[in-house]
Amino acid sequence: QVQFVESGGGWVQSGGSLRLSCAASETIFKLYAVAWYRQAPGKQREKVATITSIETTNYVDSVKGRFTISRDNAKNTMYLQMNSLKPEDTAVYFCNLAIVSAIQYWGKGTLVTVSA
């Protein structure tokens, strides 16, 4: 199965921006719909944004207009541009396949901390 490594997290003040990156292990990455997920302290993991193999995108309502998902199949990489960050965006962010039932392995994620 394709495996993913997340990077780019950090600390930012409210209103700031961060760009997350996700490196995939296989060139077949380009065939899959993939997604960014996040898990805040004490909460369940939620899917934040999805991008299909033909680059159709979808977002959870709480990030629409602020986050942008993209992919570069030539580099086996996916991105999440996060603007106008809010404290409630604080979470560990993960990338993986968009179909949750197909996921066999989760990476370590990357921590995003947004201060008020």
VENLIN-V564533 format. One record per helix or strand of 3 or more residues. SS is the DSSP state (~ for helix, > for strand). FROM is the first residue (numbers start at 1). TO is the last residue. Records with the same first field share a line. If there is no record, write none. Layout:
SS: FROM-TO + FROM-TO
This chain:
>: 4-7 + 10-13 + 18-24 + 34-39 + 46-51 + 57-59 + 67-72 + 77-82 + 91-97 + 110-115
~: 27-31 + 61-63 + 73-75 + 87-89 + 100-102
